Amino acid sequence: MHQIVCIPSRKDNYIWLIKKDALALVVDPGEAEPVLARLTALGLQLHAILLTHHHHDHVDGVPALLAAFPACRLHGPDDAALAQALPALERLRDGQRLGLPALGLEFEILHLPGHTRSHIAYLGQGALFCGDVLFSGGCGRLLEGTASQMFHSLQRLKQLPAGTKVYCAHEYTQSNLAFCLQVEPDNPALLARLRQVARLRQQGVPTLPSSLGDELSYNVFLRTAEPAVIAAAQIFSSSECENEIQVFASLREKKNTA
């Protein structure tokens, strides 16, 4: 039976650890120290590292982890600069299936550009490890890609089963939902999620994972066809939005300054 463990890192990052018996993998280790501490506490050997993209808060812990576990495999996006920095990287492409038989796991690789050009996500066992593409109540900033790329990446994710658990890499939920409230102040699903998140944060508990079905009910970046969302986007941009990509772009630009 697999167990997924949340390891807080830096100010608001989450490193996800998946364990089975005495083996583990970690996703996006931006620091080594909290991972090594958790592995020691649980008596685990690190079998694999999965990276979604090249930003420092997702990869900086890799060298120390590989030094501590020389047999550990490193998997990540098809990114030449990242491969140069981390020569052990096994580069993954869209549609590939990554098998980890020692852990009894298999993931489908999804190339989801927008936040970065080479960003990928790992889909398997009813879980989506999506880095900085999709957040609870939000999505990543467009640091290398375009609004069109991110919109289409999110459209791909919308097609996944509603029960898919969303394991993103940051605790941004409360601020994301505050922005959603500006867009859809009368959305009952959003209001319920806000109350739930407030309770969780008061208790110091992560708000993740969420589910894709829940995100579809309140995450405005996934709701660009909804009349209220379109109306808000047009107010933000002071112009008519001719399609959903323009709605998305208006929302993302507004969120950048919210």
RODO-2510 file (C-alpha; in nm, 4 decimals, decimal comma):
residues 258
     n   res          X          Y          Z
     1     m     0,0000     0,0000     0,0000
     2     h     0,1433     0,3385    -0,0968
     3     q     0,1530     0,6264     0,1459
     4     i     0,1978     0,9869     0,0317
     5     v     0,3705     1,2138     0,2815
     6     c     0,3821     1,5939     0,2659
     7     i     0,7200     1,7491     0,3510
     8     p     0,7009     2,1285     0,4005
     9     s     0,9977     2,3128     0,2522
    10     r     1,1170     2,6727     0,2329
    11     k     0,8427     2,9301     0,2893
    12     d     0,5504     2,7585     0,1182
    13     n     0,6809     2,4667    -0,0913
    14     y     0,5663     2,1101    -0,0539
    15     i     0,7865     1,8131    -0,1397
    16     w     0,5811     1,4988    -0,1906
    17     l     0,7195     1,1645    -0,0717
    18     i     0,5631     0,8363    -0,1833
    19     k     0,6632     0,5294     0,0134
    20     k     0,6129     0,1574    -0,0189
    21     d     0,7744    -0,0759     0,2316
    22     a     1,1342     0,0486     0,2765
    23     l     1,1563     0,2474    -0,0481
    24     a     1,0513     0,6006    -0,1371
    25     l     1,0492     0,8566    -0,4125
    26     v     1,0250     1,2329    -0,3780
    27     v     0,8817     1,4955    -0,6108
    28     d     1,0473     1,8364    -0,6548
    29     p     1,2971     1,8394    -0,3665
    30     g     1,3924     2,2057    -0,3434
    31     e     1,5835     2,1256    -0,0244
    32     a     1,7634     1,8104     0,0836
    33     e     1,7593     1,8525     0,4618
    34     p     1,3872     1,8015     0,5314
    35     v     1,3813     1,5052     0,2923
    36     l     1,6813     1,3397     0,4540
    37     a     1,5302     1,3953     0,7981
    38     r     1,2005     1,2366     0,6961
    39     l     1,3709     0,9416     0,5246
    40     t     1,5752     0,8776     0,8387
    41     a     1,2717     0,9057     1,0657
    42     l     1,0771     0,6584     0,8515
    43     g     1,3704     0,4257     0,7859
    44     l     1,3476     0,4643     0,4087
    45     q     1,5858     0,4367     0,1154
    46     l     1,5411     0,6907    -0,1617
    47     h     1,4772     0,5057    -0,4872
    48     a     1,3842     0,7888    -0,7272
    49     i     1,3500     1,1644    -0,7630
    50     l     1,0871     1,3151    -0,9940
    51     l     1,1210     1,6750    -1,1140
    52     t     0,8458     1,8775    -1,2790
    53     h     1,0554     2,1770    -1,3859
    54     h     1,3877     2,3507    -1,3429
    55     h     1,3212     2,6259    -1,0868
    56     h     1,5555     2,6320    -0,7892
    57     d     1,2854     2,5798    -0,5290
    58     h     1,2111     2,2457    -0,6958
    59     v     1,5598     2,1111    -0,7722
    60     d     1,8178     2,2537    -0,5307
    61     g     1,8080     1,9510    -0,3011
    62     v     1,8902     1,7036    -0,5772
    63     p     2,2736     1,6976    -0,5566
    64     a     2,2792     1,6272    -0,1824
    65     l     2,0121     1,3588    -0,2155
    66     l     2,2025     1,1850    -0,4962
    67     a     2,5189     1,2027    -0,2876
    68     a     2,3389     1,0373     0,0032
    69     f     2,1717     0,7746    -0,2199
    70     p     2,4030     0,7081    -0,5183
    71     a     2,1744     0,4416    -0,6669
    72     c     1,8780     0,6795    -0,6763
    73     r     1,7318     0,7495    -1,0218
    74     l     1,6624     1,1065    -1,1315
    75     h     1,3754     1,1763    -1,3730
    76     g     1,2600     1,5095    -1,5093
    77     p     1,1583     1,7189    -1,8075
    78     d     1,3258     1,7232    -2,1469
    79     d     1,5234     2,0342    -2,0594
    80     a     1,8780     2,0723    -2,1923
    81     a     1,9857     2,3306    -1,9339
    82     l     1,8561     2,1179    -1,6470
    83     a     2,0319     1,8105    -1,7879
    84     q     2,3566     2,0064    -1,8078
    85     a     2,3218     2,1115    -1,4441
    86     l     2,2176     1,7601    -1,3333
    87     p     2,3978     1,5082    -1,5596
    88     a     2,2188     1,2109    -1,3993
    89     l     1,8845     1,3387    -1,5303
    90     e     1,6768     1,0944    -1,7328
    91     r     1,4710     1,3204    -1,9577
    92     l     1,1014     1,2455    -2,0089
    93     r     0,8708     1,3449    -2,2935
    94     d     0,4978     1,3857    -2,3338
    95     g     0,3115     1,0564    -2,3506
    96     q     0,5931     0,8455    -2,2074
    97     r     0,5156     0,6002    -1,9309
    98     l     0,7588     0,5943    -1,6415
    99     g     0,7658     0,2594    -1,4675
   100     l     0,9059     0,2250    -1,1163
   101     p     0,8530    -0,1475    -1,0526
   102     a     1,0432    -0,1517    -0,7234
   103     l     0,7744     0,0815    -0,5889
   104     g     0,4895    -0,0743    -0,7857
   105     l     0,4241     0,2573    -0,9605
   106     e     0,3737     0,3777    -1,3166
   107     f     0,3197     0,7353    -1,4284
   108     e     0,2085     0,8905    -1,7550
   109     i     0,4120     1,1978    -1,8449
   110     l     0,2199     1,5104    -1,9448
   111     h     0,4053     1,7995    -2,1051
   112     l     0,2278     2,1112    -1,9749
   113     p     0,4031     2,4293    -2,0907
   114     g     0,3074     2,7725    -1,9657
   115     h     0,4837     2,8259    -1,6339
   116     t     0,8033     2,7034    -1,8018
   117     r     0,8499     2,5744    -2,1550
   118     s     0,9467     2,2211    -2,0521
   119     h     0,7202     2,1714    -1,7476
   120     i     0,5835     1,8191    -1,7017
   121     a     0,3443     1,6465    -1,4633
   122     y     0,3219     1,2868    -1,3445
   123     l    -0,0151     1,1116    -1,3591
   124     g    -0,0753     0,7726    -1,2025
   125     q    -0,2608     0,5776    -0,9349
   126     g    -0,5325     0,8420    -0,9321
   127     a    -0,2844     1,1172    -0,8448
   128     l    -0,1454     1,4138    -1,0380
   129     f     0,1885     1,5620    -0,9326
   130     c     0,1709     1,8876    -1,1230
   131     g     0,4393     2,1167    -0,9819
   132     d     0,3489     2,4772    -1,0618
   133     v     0,0965     2,4315    -1,3437
   134     l    -0,2224     2,3859    -1,1429
   135     f    -0,2680     2,5042    -0,7854
   136     s    -0,5704     2,4707    -0,5645
   137     g    -0,7742     2,7723    -0,6705
   138     g    -0,5079     2,8922    -0,9115
   139     c    -0,2410     2,8243    -1,1705
   140     g     0,1240     2,9115    -1,2232
   141     r     0,2561     3,2412    -1,3491
   142     l     0,3557     3,2633    -1,7144
   143     l     0,7310     3,2877    -1,6651
   144     e     0,8449     3,1305    -1,9930
   145     g     0,5294     3,0318    -2,1787
   146     t     0,2250     3,2086    -2,3158
   147     a    -0,1333     3,2420    -2,2017
   148     s    -0,2365     3,0159    -2,4879
   149     q     0,0076     2,7454    -2,3787
   150     m    -0,1053     2,7547    -2,0166
   151     f    -0,4718     2,7609    -2,1144
   152     h    -0,4271     2,4495    -2,3282
   153     s    -0,2262     2,2782    -2,0542
   154     l    -0,5115     2,3377    -1,8111
   155     q    -0,7616     2,2153    -2,0690
   156     r    -0,5725     1,8859    -2,0804
   157     l    -0,5983     1,8553    -1,7046
   158     k    -0,9719     1,9292    -1,7134
   159     q    -1,0202     1,6062    -1,9088
   160     l    -0,8835     1,3889    -1,6287
   161     p    -1,1222     1,1968    -1,4004
   162     a    -1,2922     1,4175    -1,1415
   163     g    -1,1544     1,2042    -0,8601
   164     t    -0,7916     1,2697    -0,9563
   165     k    -0,6025     1,3967    -0,6517
   166     v    -0,4068     1,7152    -0,7224
   167     y    -0,0656     1,7323    -0,5541
   168     c     0,0778     2,0721    -0,6434
   169     a     0,3987     2,2142    -0,5038
   170     h     0,2947     2,5248    -0,3079
   171     e     0,0633     2,6252    -0,0256
   172     y    -0,0996     2,9106    -0,2152
   173     t    -0,4598     2,8020    -0,1620
   174     q    -0,5848     3,0782     0,0655
   175     s    -0,4560     3,3652    -0,1492
   176     n    -0,5726     3,1918    -0,4672
   177     l    -0,9240     3,1524    -0,3311
   178     a    -0,9307     3,5170    -0,2266
   179     f    -0,8739     3,6054    -0,5915
   180     c    -1,1411     3,3578    -0,7049
   181     l    -1,3798     3,5339    -0,4675
   182     q    -1,3250     3,8600    -0,6562
   183     v    -1,4325     3,6802    -0,9741
   184     e    -1,7217     3,4646    -0,8471
   185     p    -1,8350     3,6066    -0,5105
   186     d    -2,1577     3,4049    -0,5137
   187     n    -2,0099     3,0636    -0,5963
   188     p    -2,1273     2,8264    -0,3173
   189     a    -1,8523     2,5715    -0,3823
   190     l    -1,5932     2,8465    -0,3492
   191     l    -1,7437     2,9776    -0,0264
   192     a    -1,7435     2,6266     0,1209
   193     r    -1,3804     2,5705     0,0198
   194     l    -1,2807     2,9038     0,1735
   195     r    -1,4307     2,7983     0,5064
   196     q    -1,2579     2,4598     0,4890
   197     v    -0,9203     2,6142     0,4039
   198     a    -0,9476     2,8690     0,6860
   199     r    -0,9986     2,5832     0,9342
   200     l    -0,7066     2,3832     0,7929
   201     r    -0,4659     2,6766     0,8026
   202     q    -0,5678     2,7651     1,1588
   203     q    -0,4685     2,4105     1,2499
   204     g    -0,1427     2,4345     1,0535
   205     v    -0,2570     2,1542     0,8212
   206     p    -0,1863     2,1499     0,4442
   207     t    -0,4820     2,2296     0,2198
   208     l    -0,3607     1,9669    -0,0279
   209     p    -0,4262     1,7451    -0,2038
   210     s    -0,7445     1,8738    -0,3580
   211     s    -0,9396     1,6885    -0,6245
   212     l    -0,9828     1,7849    -0,9863
   213     g    -1,3607     1,7716    -0,9499
   214     d    -1,3462     2,0196    -0,6662
   215     e    -1,1087     2,2465    -0,8588
   216     l    -1,3517     2,2525    -1,1496
   217     s    -1,6188     2,3875    -0,9157
   218     y    -1,4255     2,6903    -0,7839
   219     n    -1,0887     2,7417    -0,9580
   220     v    -1,1638     3,0302    -1,1964
   221     f    -0,8683     2,9428    -1,4223
   222     l    -1,0543     2,6204    -1,5051
   223     r    -1,3897     2,8006    -1,5412
   224     t    -1,3219     3,0352    -1,8323
   225     a    -1,6490     2,9405    -2,0060
   226     e    -1,8656     3,0457    -1,7095
   227     p    -2,0646     3,3686    -1,7651
   228     a    -1,9626     3,5222    -1,4318
   229     v    -1,5961     3,4498    -1,5004
   230     i    -1,6170     3,5973    -1,8499
   231     a    -1,7872     3,9094    -1,7140
   232     a    -1,5177     3,9594    -1,4502
   233     a    -1,2384     3,9063    -1,7033
   234     q    -1,3889     4,1704    -1,9297
   235     i    -1,4041     4,4162    -1,6413
   236     f    -1,0396     4,3425    -1,5554
   237     s    -0,9241     4,3965    -1,9138
   238     s    -1,1670     4,6822    -1,9921
   239     s    -1,2459     4,5121    -2,3216
   240     e    -1,4512     4,2288    -2,4655
   241     c    -1,2945     3,8836    -2,4445
   242     e    -1,3495     3,7085    -2,7761
   243     n    -1,2541     3,3591    -2,6583
   244     e    -1,1588     3,1592    -2,3512
   245     i    -0,7876     3,2185    -2,4023
   246     q    -0,8467     3,5923    -2,3709
   247     v    -1,0573     3,5307    -2,0606
   248     f    -0,7744     3,3265    -1,9125
   249     a    -0,5127     3,5873    -2,0054
   250     s    -0,7152     3,8633    -1,8405
   251     l    -0,7543     3,6599    -1,5204
   252     r    -0,3845     3,5698    -1,5091
   253     e    -0,2758     3,9294    -1,5640
   254     k    -0,5091     4,0509    -1,2901
   255     k    -0,3899     3,7804    -1,0503
   256     n    -0,0297     3,8919    -1,1065
   257     t    -0,1113     4,2198    -0,9321
   258     a    -0,3801     4,0988    -0,6889
***
